[in-house]
């Protein structure tokens, strides 16, 4: 068999068919995984067991069909069923998540629904503060967006369709969870639209990609990007064939893009690439430059008209407030955050000394991507939709949703554009001569690493060193931090301090001791206190302290404060029978490191405490630990050479409620407790 035919078939099965089979096998695994997610809630909702069993059987059937059949008839028949089943499982899972945690997880969802309520009452939401949305939808301070000055953003920050989509549900009398319900339905619709737009052999990817935890978590968690995805999918489907469309079809793509742009700002960045792409498509079709520009201008005019119509009410009510609101993400000096390049400044302390430099980097990368797209066209046209994610990776705020929400539209665009004709001359010849093109492109591309180096190594203005902490004890959180802060600049700064843990920046901390303004080249000691429980970092994972300054607009981070990762394990793990009064129970406490390896050090003090947890509150108990006084807690014992401390426990009287024993370690320098053990309840009879 010739090599070309060998590459086209394996074991008698064509490779494209084999690829399709693999895709449906993944769909079957995805359905089974959904069943597993629901399995954990069977005890609270017993009827879920029937759903979980039936859907798991359906997933198994999909796998069997994918591996058994050697033609494409069965997957075609089961495709719609798989889409319907995964959508149903997604809705059920979201319903459970809402019941478990009904509070809104982000300020954007709260703002959008509150804005819809104001609009429903005839009030322009851009002229009102969104602050009432925080308590109304129970948004924790972790979900706030803060400015560099330490104040939360309270302005509606998105175009009008971000809240207009909620108005129909409000008109029907619904008020609870409107934002989340709309978000969840939008994502399910996006997956369905992608499924129908994708080619037959790629359809499984819509179901698998749409079931990723990051997307389902965003949908139910209040990240509202899902609202624009269905519109964007239709807008970019076969975008390169828009020039040939006539009648109402010529309005379809620009209308959908205008609607997507009316939800959030992320689709805005697609428009320049789309206009350039349409111009280059016209040029490749033989049109002159004027005709190409006219075609792009026509698309822009239609898109802009739709965008303005959607936002017309707010524009006519107060155009200044509307512009100020939708421009908030760009000009309101928001704190830097995200998993893009800025993470090196946020956590590693590399760069961040001038946040304006991130703006410069963002602009340089954006121009470079646009030029690269134009000069490598038409090979680059499949990447058109994803270029904005590449650009936003280098922004000062580069959250995950900016980077992943364009994947599904990018897949649809990639699979729907016409393949490149090798006989069509490259557009770089039409644009410029080869030598001038190479010089220009080379110089522009060289600016990107230069900007990266400058951004990455521009020093932070303050030096923060964590000297000590105060904790909440058994709650295992940090409530106070003592720091030494040095100003490396020649100007006086007004620092705003916050903690950083789990990838998120907390609300500003209160300064208990230390100057509010730190002079040039000065050093001062600070004692700062967490403003609320949500801002208290956990002792288990470590944290960093951050100082934000507005002049210069910069951030400075401390080295990570990582508590000792030792912890204690009590043995036996459980005492399953009542213990007679006067009998002795021997409890050993093994000190372990972060990976549960024994710490073979003698003389480590371990502290065993006792208490009873009842439905009426805590009750002090009277057990005797290592011959100490009755009820003494905690009691200290030192480890032997195997890292084991021994406690002998008895009780002189029966206990109505179990006595709970828990051990911990104490930090030697800061004297805070950590490394809490498992809990052993013992009932004395």
N, C-alpha and C positions, 0 to 999 in steps of 0.2 A: 504494500500500500504506500503511495507517495506520502512524503512528510506532511504535505498540506492536509491530506485526508486524515492522517493520523492525529493531527491537532484538532480535527473537527469532530472526532468521535472517540469515545472511550468505552470499551466493552460493548460495542454495538450501539451505544446511546450517544446521540449528538451532544456536544459540549453545551450548546445553548439550552437544550432540554435538561441536561444534567444540572446546569446552573439554576434553572427554574425549579427543579425538584429540591435542590438544596435550600432555596428560598422558602418553599412551603414547609420543609422540615423545620426551619427556624420559626415559622409561624406557629406550627404545632407546639414547639417548645415554649413559645411565648404564651400561648393559651394555657399550657400546663403551669407556667410560672405565675400567671394571673390567679389560677386556682390555688396555688400555694399561698399567695398573698391573702386571699380571702379565708384560707384555712385557719389562720390565727384568730379569727373573730367568730368562729363557730359556737364558742361557749356563750358569748353574749347574744348572738343572733342565730339560734339553731337552724332556722330555715336556710341559712347560708350553706349548710352542709350539703343540701340537695343541689344547690347551684354549683358548688365546688366539685362535687362528684360528677355531675353531668358535663360540665365544661372540661374537666380533666379527661374524661372519656373522649370528648370531642377532640381535644388536643392530641391524645394518643392515636385517634383515628386519622388525623391529619398526617402524623408521622408515618403511620403504616401505609397510607395511600401514597405518600411521597416516595417511600422506599420500594413499594410494590409495583406500581404501574410504570409502564415504559412509554406511555403516550401522555398527552397533555389534557385529556378530557376531564379526568376527575378533579384536578386542581382548579380548573375553570369552574366546575360546578360547586366546589367547596369554597371558592374565594369569597363570594358574597357572604356566605355563612360565617367564615372566619372573621370578616370585617364586622359583621353584626354582633358576633359573640364577644370579640375583644372590646367593642364599644360598650356593650352591656356590662361587661366586667369592669371596665373603666368607670362607668357611671356608678355602679354599686360600690366600688372601692372609694370613690370620691365622697359618696353619701356617708360612708362610715367615717372617713377622715373628718368631715364636717361635724359629725356628732361627737367625735372624740375631742376635736379642737375647733369650736365654732368661731373663735376670735379671728379677725383678719390678720394675716401675717405680714402685710406690707402696707405702707401708707398710700401707695398708688391705687390699690383696690379700694381702700377706704375713701380716698379723695374722689375717685371716679363715681362711686355710688352716691356720695354726699352731693357732688356736683349735679348728678342726675336728679336727685331729689329737689335741689334748688331750682333747676331748670323746669321741673314738673310744676313747681309753684310759681313760675313766671319770673324767676330771679336769674340774672346772668352770673354764673358761678365764678367767672374770672374777676369779678369785682368784690368777692367775698373771701374771707380767710377760711381755709380748710381745717383750721385747728379743731373745731367741734367734731370733726370726723374721728379724731383719735379716741376720745371716750365713747363716742356713739358706736364704733365698731370694735372697741376693745383692742386697739393696736398697742402692743407693748413698745417701749422705747427702742427696743432692738430693731423695730421696723421703721423707725424714723429716718429721714434723710437730713443730714446736718450740713451746715455751711462751715467754712473755715473759722468763722467767729464763734462757733459752738451753738448756734441757734438752729432749731429745726425748720425745715422748709414747710411753709403753710400756704403756699400758693398753688393753684391748679396748674400743673406743669405739662399738660398734654393737649393736643388739638381736640376739637369738639366731639368727634365720633367716639372718643374714649369713654364718654359718659352717655352720649345719645343712644348707644346700643342698649343701655339699661332701661331707658324710658318706657318702651313697650311693656316690660314686666311690671314697672311701677304703675302704669295705667291699668293693668289687670288687678291691681290691689296687692301685689307682692311687695314685701319690704325686707324680709330676712334673707341674707345670703344671696342677694341678687347679683352682686359682682362675681362671686365664686361660681354660681350656676351658669352665668353667661360665659365666663371664662372656660369652664369645663365643656360646655356645649360647643364653643368655638373651636377648641382643640379637637374634639371628636369630629366636627365638620371638616377641619383641616385635613385630618387623616383620611376621611372619606373622599374629599375632593382630590387629594394626591393619588389615592388608589385608582380613581376613575381616569385621571389624566395620564398616569404612568403607563408605559408599554406593558404588555401582558407578562413578560418574563421578569419585570421589575416590580410588579404590584406587591409582592410579599414584603418588600422593603418599607413600604408605607406603613404596614401594620407593625412590623418589628421596630422600626425607628420611632413610630408614634407611641409605642409602649415603653420606651426608655423611661426610667424612673425620673430623670432630670426634667422631662417634659410633663409627665403626669404630676410630679411634685410642684412644678411651676404653676400648672393649671389650677390645682386645688389650693395652692399656697398663696395665691394673690398676685403672682407676676403676670401682668396683663398682656404680654406680647402675643399670646395666642389669638387675641382679637383681630390682629391684622393679617395673620397667616393665611386664612382662606382667601381673602381678597388678593394677596400677593401671589398666591399660587396661580390664580386665573390670569393675573396681569402678566406674569413672565412665561406662561405657557405659549410656546411657539412665537416668542417675541420677535424673532428675526423675520417672521412672515407678515408682520403688521403692515408693511408697505403695500402689500397686495390686497389688503382687506378693503371692502367697500360697504357702504350703508351702515347699519347699526353695528356690524362687527368691527368697524373702524373705531367705534366708541368703547368697545369692551375692555381692551387692555388699559387705555388711559383712565377710564372710569374706575376700574379695579385698583389701579395704582393710586389714584387720587383718594380713594376710600382708605386704602392701607396707610397712606401718608397722613390721613386725618385721625388715625388712632394713636400712633406714637411716632417718634422722630427717627427710629432706625430705618424705615423704608425711604426716608428722604435721601439717604446716601446712595440708593440704587438709581435714582433718577438721572444723575450726570452720566453714569455708565450707560444707561439705556439710551440716552439722547445721542451720545457718541457712537454707540453701536448701531443705531438706526441710520445715522449719517454715513457711517462706513458701509453699511449694507447697501444704501442707495448708491454710493460711489462704485461699489463692486458690481452693481447691476448696470453700470454704464451711465448713470446720471452725473451731471456736472455738480460743482460745489454748491451753486445756488439752489439747485433742486434738492440736494442732500440737506442743506440747511433748512430749506422750507419744510421738508418732511419732519425733521427733528422739531422745528418750531411748531408744526401742527400738533405733534404729540404733546409737547410741553403746554400748549394752549389748552388742549382738552383736559389734561391732567390738572392744570392750575385752576381751570374753571370748576371742575368737580370739587377740588379742595376748598375753593372759596365759597361755593354753594353750601357745603357741609358746615362751614364755619361762619356763614353769613350772619346769623343771629347775633353771635358774640361780637363780631367785627362791627356791626352797625350799632350795638349797644355801647361798646367802649373799646375802640380799636387799640388804644394804648395799653389797656389792661390785658387784652387778648395777646398782643405781641409780647408783652412782658411775661405772661404766663407760659406761652409755648417756647420762649427763649430761656426759661429758667435753667434747664440742664446745661446750657452753654455759657451763661453769663452770671450765674448766681453764686459763683465761687464755692462750689460744693466740695466736700472732702474727697480726696483721692481714694479710690478703692477698686478692687476687682482682681481678677486672676491674670490680667495681661502684664505688659512690661512694668507697670506701676507696682506690681507685687514685689519687685526687687527693692523698691524704696520703702514700701509699706512694712516689710518684714525683715529684709536683709540690711536695710539702712544704706543701700547704695543709691545715691542720687536723692532727689526730692528736695534739694535746697532751693529750687526755683520751679514752681509748678507751671509757670509760663513756658518753660522749656518743653514741657509735655505738649502744650498747645502747638509749639513750633514743630515738634516731632510728628504730631498728628497731621498737621498740614503738609509737611514734607512727604510723609508716607502716602497721604491721599493723592497728592499730585503725581508721585512716582507710580502709584497703582493705575491711575487714570491714563498716564502716558504709556505705561507698559501695556495696558489693555489696548490702546489705540495702535501702538507700533507692532504688536504681535497679532493683531486681528487678521484673519478670522479665527486663528487657532485659540485665542483667548476668550471667545464669546461664550463658551460653556461655563466660564468662571465669573461671568458678569454679576450674578446675584450674590456670590460669596465674597467679592472684593470688599464690601463694607465691613464684614466681620474681620478681615485682615487689617483694615484701617483702624477699627475700633479697638483692636488688641493693643495698640500703642497709645490710646487715649488715657488721660488721667483717671477716668472712670471707665473701666472695662469689665463690667459684670458678665457673668457667664451667659446670661440670656442674650447679650449682644453678640456672642460668639457662636451660639448653637441654634438660635431660632431661625436662622436663614438656611439651615441645612436642607430641610424638606423643600422649600422653594427652589434652592439650588439644584436639588436632584431632579425636580420636575423640569426646570429650564434645561438642564444638561441633556435629559432624555428626549426633549421635544424640539430642540433646534436642529436645523438641517446640517448634515455632515459637511465638512469643508471639502470643497472641490480642489484637488491638487493642481488643476490647470488654471485656476483663478490667480492672477498676479497678486503678490502681497501688497497690502496697502501702504507699507513703508515706501515703496517705490512711487506710489501716487502722491504721498505726502511730501517727502523730501528725498534728496539724494542719499545714497548709502553712507557716505563719509560724514556729512552733516548730521544725519540721524544718529550714527554711532557716537559722535562727539557729544551731542546733546543728551542722549539717553545715558551714556556713561557718566557724564557729569552729574545728572540728576540722581542716578542710582548711587553714586558716591556720596551724595548728601545724606542718604539714609543712615549708613554706619557712622558717619561723622556726628549726626544728630543723636544717634543712640549712645555714642561714647560720651558726648557732652552731658546728656540727660542722666546717664548712669553714674557719672563720676563728679557731678556738681555737688559739693559737700553740703550736708545738712547744717543749719545754723546753730543748733543746740546739741549739747552732749548730755544724755540722760543716763544716770546710773542708779539702779534700784538698790537701796541700802538695806531695806527691811520691809516686812509686811505684817499686818495684823489680820487674823482670819476669823471666821465664824465658827471655828471648832468643828463639830460633827457635820455641819452643813458643807464644810470643805470648800469655802469660797473666800476670796480676799476682799476685805472691806476697806482697809487703809494701806497706803503705800508711802514709804519714806524714800525720797530721792535726793540726789545731788545733781543740779542742773547748771551747766556752764554755757555761757553765750559766746560763741566763737566769732561773732560779727562785730562791726564797729557801730552798730545802731542798737538802741533800746528796743526790746521786743515785749509783747504782751502775750505770753503763752496760754493756750487752752489745752488742758491735759485730758486724755482719755485712755482707756485700756483697749487692748486689741487681743482678742482670743477667738479661736474658731473661725478666723478669716474675717471677722466683723469688728468694726470700730464702735465703741460704746458711746453713750451720752457723755457730755463733758463732766469731769469730776470736779468736786468742790475743793478749793484750796483752804485747808485749815490753818496752815502755817507756811509762810514764804511770801515774797514780794509779788504783787500782781504784775509789776513791770520789772523786767530784768535788764539791767544796764549793759552797755557795751563791754564785752570781755569780762563780765562779772560772773561770779559763781555763787549760788545760793542753795540752801537746803529747803526742801519742800515736804510737807506732809499733806497728802491729798486723800480724799475720801470718795468712795463710790456713791453716786447720787441715788441709786436705786438697786434693787436686787438684780435686775437684768444686766447691770453694768459690772457686777461682781464677777471677776474671772474665777474659773475653777482651779483649784490647786492640783488637780489630777493631770492637767495637760500643759501647764505653763502658760505664760502670757507675756505681753510686752506693754510698755507705757509709751504713749505717743504725745508729742507736743505739736500743736498747730499754731502757726503764726500768720498774720495777714500782711505784715510789713517787715520782712519780705514774706510773700505768700509761699509758704514752705511747710514741710512736715519734718519732724525729727523723731526717731524711734530709739528706744533703749535696746540693749541686748536682751534676749529672752530670759525671763526669770523662771527657771525650771526647778521646782522643789525636788527633793530626793525622791526617786521613784521606788524606793523600798515600800513594801507593805507587809501586812501580817495576815497569816492564815491560821485559823483556830482548828484544832482537831480534838475530838471528833467533830465532823461537820454538823451533826445533829444528835440530840438525845431524844429518842423517840418514845420513851416510856417515862412515867412519873418516877421521881427519885425519892426513896424513903427519907423522912426527916432524920438527920444525923449521919446519913451516908455521905461519903466523899466522892465527888466527881473530879477526875483529873483532866485538866484542859491544858494542852500544849499549844504554844504560839510560835510558829515558825516565821522568821523574817525572810522575805523573798525579794528578789530584785524585779526589775520591770518585766522580765520574761519568765518569771516564776521559778528561777533558779535559787536554791537556798543561799543565803548570805552567811558564810561560815565564820562569823566573828563573835567572840565572847564579849560580854559586858555591855551589850546594847540594851538600854532600858526599854521595857515594854510595859504598857499600862492597860490593865483590864478594868473596865467599868461595868456597873450593873444598874438596871432600872427596869421598871415594868411599864409597858405601854398599854393603856386601857382606853376604852371608848370615852372615858371621862377625863383623860389627860395622863400625864406622867405621874407615876407613884414611886416614891423612894422605897427601896427594898432592904431586907435585913440579912442577906446572905453574908457568909464569912468567906473571905478570899485569903488564902495563905495565913490563916490564924490572925488576921487583922481584926479590928473592932467590927461588930455587927453593922452592916450597911455601909462600911467604908468603901468609897469609890472616888477615883480609880485607885487601884493597888498596883505598885510597881514590882517588877521582877526582871532580873538581868538574864540575858541569854548565856548559854554555855558555848563551848567551842563549835558546836554544830549550828549555832544561831537559833537555838530553841529556848524559850522561857517556859517555865512550868508553873501552873496555878492549880491549887487544890481548893475546890469549892464545896461548901456544905451549908446547911440551913437548919436552925434550931426549931423552927416552927413551919407548919405547912403554909403554902402560898396559894391564895385564891386565884391569882393570875400568874402566868409564867414570868420568870425572871429572865431578862434578856442580857446576855453578856457580849461585850464587844471590846476588842483591843485596838490600840493605836500606838504610834511612835510620836516622839517629840523632836522638833528641829532644835539642834543644839545652840545655834547662834540667835535665831529669832524666837525660839520657844513656842512655836505654833504646832498644834497637833496635825498629824497627817497619817497616811497609810492605814486607814481604818480597815479592820478585818471583816470577815463574814460574821453574822450575828447568830448566837446559839441561844435559843429559848429553853429553859429548864423549869419544869413544874415540880415542886416539892410537895409530897403527900405523906 
